[in-house]
Amino acid sequence: MVVTQSPVIMAALEAAVRAPSPHNSQPWIFELAADAIDLVLDEDRILEICDPDGREARLACGAALFNLEVAIAAAGRVADIELAPERDRPSLLARVELGPRHRPSSAERRLAAAVPRRFSNRRPFTEQAVPPAARAAMVQAAQEEGAGLVLLDEHGLLEPVAGLIRRADHIQNQDTAFQAELRDWAKSHGGDDGVPDFAGGPRSAGGLLPVRHFSGSKEIRIFEQDPLVAVLTTPSDGSLSQVRAGRAMQRVLLTATDVGMSASFYSQPMEIPSTRGELRALLGGADHPQTVFRLGYGYPGVPTPRRSIAAVVREKRV
Ligand SMILES: Cc1cc2nc3c(=O)[nH]c(=O)nc-3n(C[C@H](O)[C@H](O)[C@H](O)COP(=O)(O)O)c2cc1C
């Protein structure tokens, strides 16, 4: 077992593993050196059916990278980041080195404080509308990381995108391999990964936005009437763009958490090439959709489990 003596690295790792990941698969490994962390994509944890290209796994790793950065900054050190530091090792997504001492800004402290409070909230939100300032803060959060955030109601796109989500959800519900993989992560991984029953959401009465059905619960609830749904986009779609998209995704989620908001994901149309293409066309055809969120004011919930730090670190290969 690798044990780090550095409290800053330990705090950074604790934050990193709180990142969201598809089916709570946690597809990351952290290779430790004295003052550096290498973030490696754990290819064995890519969801074969849902995410065959590993795009969502790279988003998850990008989110873990963002958590590393804010935790290091909040602990009073500069985080020097290099993406894809070794050309011949594509699974090595990023190298994070502890730089000089640094006085954390209040924004960095707030983002770091939001890390343990964020969770995917699949339950109905209140009817409270998201005010312009919070909308602008989330759009800016995406832009700061080189991404875009399209708030669908501002473009008259909620209905067509919701229709696409329902269609993709239906296709996935008919797909026995997809369902088997989902059940596997929903149940047998009931320990320190996968999605436990308590984190699953109820079915939506009326069904505007179908919640991915992790739990066996038959509960049906009325969801908020005017959901705020947003699509995160990037100008390009290579592996590194997907890591950057993950950073942007996490900055949006932490910004939302910081102002008391909740979020959940609707990735169904992203996981089928044809519906992802349709979503891209609906958004104008230029940028690439990376993930779809519902944002709003939810009720408190309980964070989902994570594997221990010891299970996700190893000594850096030399
Ligand atoms: C790229 C990506 C796609 C996701 N897609 C969905 C989804 O379609 N439906 C859903 O309910 N959760 C989705 N999730 C949320 C994960 O299931 C969740 O992050 C994981 O179970 C850990 O829980 P937490 O977010 O509460 O920490 C997605 C997460 C990521 C990173």
The ligand as an SDF file (V2000), in Angstrom:
LIG
                    3D

 31 33  0  0  0  0  0  0  0  0999 V2000
  -20.2000   11.7850  -17.3500 C   0  0  0  0  0  0  0  0  0  0  0  0
  -21.2560   11.4030  -16.3450 C   0  0  0  0  0  0  0  0  0  0  0  0
  -22.5030   10.9990  -16.7870 C   0  0  0  0  0  0  0  0  0  0  0  0
  -23.5050   10.6870  -15.8610 C   0  0  0  0  0  0  0  0  0  0  0  0
  -24.7430   10.3430  -16.3260 N   0  0  0  0  0  0  0  0  0  0  0  0
  -25.7450   10.0890  -15.4540 C   0  0  0  0  0  0  0  0  0  0  0  0
  -27.0670    9.8250  -15.9160 C   0  0  0  0  0  0  0  0  0  0  0  0
  -27.3450    9.8080  -17.1040 O   0  0  0  0  0  0  0  0  0  0  0  0
  -28.0280    9.6170  -15.0000 N   0  0  0  0  0  0  0  0  0  0  0  0
  -27.7810    9.6560  -13.6590 C   0  0  0  0  0  0  0  0  0  0  0  0
  -28.7050    9.4790  -12.8820 O   0  0  0  0  0  0  0  0  0  0  0  0
  -26.5290    9.9090  -13.1830 N   0  0  0  0  0  0  0  0  0  0  0  0
  -25.5300   10.1370  -14.0540 C   0  0  0  0  0  0  0  0  0  0  0  0
  -24.2750   10.4490  -13.6000 N   0  0  0  0  0  0  0  0  0  0  0  0
  -24.0650   10.5870  -12.1590 C   0  0  0  0  0  0  0  0  0  0  0  0
  -23.3320    9.4100  -11.5420 C   0  0  0  0  0  0  0  0  0  0  0  0
  -24.1620    8.2760  -11.4800 O   0  0  0  0  0  0  0  0  0  0  0  0
  -22.8380    9.8480  -10.1590 C   0  0  0  0  0  0  0  0  0  0  0  0
  -21.8770   10.8590  -10.3270 O   0  0  0  0  0  0  0  0  0  0  0  0
  -22.2200    8.7310   -9.3450 C   0  0  0  0  0  0  0  0  0  0  0  0
  -23.1860    7.7540   -9.0510 O   0  0  0  0  0  0  0  0  0  0  0  0
  -21.6150    9.2450   -8.0450 C   0  0  0  0  0  0  0  0  0  0  0  0
  -22.5960    9.8940   -7.2770 O   0  0  0  0  0  0  0  0  0  0  0  0
  -22.5090   11.4240   -6.8680 P   0  0  0  0  0  0  0  0  0  0  0  0
  -22.5610   12.2410   -8.1460 O   0  0  0  0  0  0  0  0  0  0  0  0
  -23.7400   11.6320   -6.0170 O   0  0  0  0  0  0  0  0  0  0  0  0
  -21.2450   11.6640   -6.1260 O   0  0  0  0  0  0  0  0  0  0  0  0
  -23.2500   10.7510  -14.4810 C   0  0  0  0  0  0  0  0  0  0  0  0
  -21.9760   11.1630  -14.0470 C   0  0  0  0  0  0  0  0  0  0  0  0
  -20.9890   11.4820  -14.9640 C   0  0  0  0  0  0  0  0  0  0  0  0
  -19.6460   11.9530  -14.4960 C   0  0  0  0  0  0  0  0  0  0  0  0
  1  2  1  0
  2  3  1  0
  2 30  2  0
  3  4  2  0
  4  5  1  0
  4 28  1  0
  5  6  2  0
  6  7  1  0
  6 13  1  0
  7  8  2  0
  7  9  1  0
  9 10  1  0
 10 11  2  0
 10 12  1  0
 12 13  2  0
 13 14  1  0
 14 15  1  0
 14 28  1  0
 15 16  1  0
 16 17  1  0
 16 18  1  0
 18 19  1  0
 18 20  1  0
 20 21  1  0
 20 22  1  0
 22 23  1  0
 23 24  1  0
 24 25  2  0
 24 26  1  0
 24 27  1  0
 28 29  2  0
 29 30  1  0
 30 31  1  0
M  END
$$$$
